[in-house]
Amino acid sequence: MRIVYFLILLILLVAVAVFAVQNNETVTLHFFYRSASSSLPLLIAVVYLLGMISGWTVVGFLRRSVRGLTDRRRD
């Protein structure tokens, strides 16, 4: 089963690498009268990492909330 997981990961990494090579163009972002230029693969990677961080934060908050509610019911 580890080989299957490794092959899936390898296929995913190859697909990401092909995407990054074929779409390596500069994009400009505008936000509140400011602008920044970056390559598209870098922008996608940063947005993905920010999404992971915010997802971990939300999951952690929900776990603490549920744990707090279950602890109160036991008392």
C-alpha positions in Angstrom: 0.0 0.0 0.0 2.9 2.3 0.6 4.0 1.9 -3.0 0.5 3.0 -4.1 0.7 6.1 -1.9 4.2 6.9 -3.2 3.1 6.6 -6.8 0.1 8.9 -6.2 2.4 11.4 -4.5 4.9 11.1 -7.4 2.2 11.7 -10.0 0.9 14.7 -8.1 4.4 16.2 -7.8 5.0 15.7 -11.5 1.7 17.3 -12.4 2.6 20.3 -10.2 6.0 20.6 -11.8 4.6 20.5 -15.3 2.1 23.1 -14.4 4.8 25.4 -12.9 7.0 25.0 -16.0 4.2 25.6 -18.5 2.6 28.5 -16.6 5.7 30.5 -15.6 4.4 33.9 -16.4 4.2 37.1 -14.3 0.9 38.2 -12.8 0.2 41.4 -11.1 -2.0 41.6 -8.0 -3.8 44.8 -7.0 -5.0 45.3 -3.4 -6.0 48.6 -1.8 -4.1 50.8 -4.2 -1.0 48.6 -4.0 0.3 46.2 -6.6 2.8 43.4 -6.5 4.1 41.2 -9.4 4.9 37.6 -9.0 5.1 34.4 -11.0 1.9 32.4 -11.1 3.3 29.2 -9.6 4.8 31.2 -6.6 1.5 32.9 -6.1 -0.4 29.6 -6.1 2.0 28.1 -3.6 1.7 31.1 -1.3 -2.1 31.0 -1.4 -2.1 27.3 -0.8 0.2 27.7 2.2 -1.9 30.5 3.6 -5.0 28.3 3.1 -3.3 25.4 5.0 -2.4 27.7 7.9 -5.9 29.2 8.1 -7.4 25.7 7.9 -5.2 24.5 10.8 -6.3 27.5 12.8 -10.0 26.9 12.2 -9.6 23.1 13.0 -7.7 23.9 16.2 -10.3 26.4 17.3 -13.1 24.0 16.7 -11.3 21.2 18.5 -10.8 23.5 21.6 -14.4 24.6 21.4 -15.7 21.0 21.3 -13.3 19.9 24.0 -14.5 22.8 26.2 -18.1 21.9 25.6 -17.6 18.2 26.4 -15.6 19.1 29.5 -18.4 21.4 30.8 -21.0 18.7 30.4 -19.0 16.2 32.4 -18.8 18.6 35.4 
